[in-house]
């Protein structure tokens, strides 16, 4: 039995897209329109894709929350360490402060260079 024939009018732009898609091997205008109608009348097929996408987005959101939590812990730990270090370090005698400041500046510059090297790979 032959398939029923349907005549419709569509916009020129949409028709051009249909013709372009049908130029690929093994693809016909009829197959494209039938697939589109099947998707329109079967919302279950669309919801499966949406569910998969939502699951992936939820997983991404959870990973992002984990990263933010870990970063918060890291900042908190660093702030406690700095506070502890500053409260437990003995003050430097007046005569040795310039030497200690220069040494501290050199160590800080070395530290920043090491961080930069690690970040640049």
Order of alpha helices (4+ residues) and beta strands (2+ residues): alpha-alpha-alpha-alpha
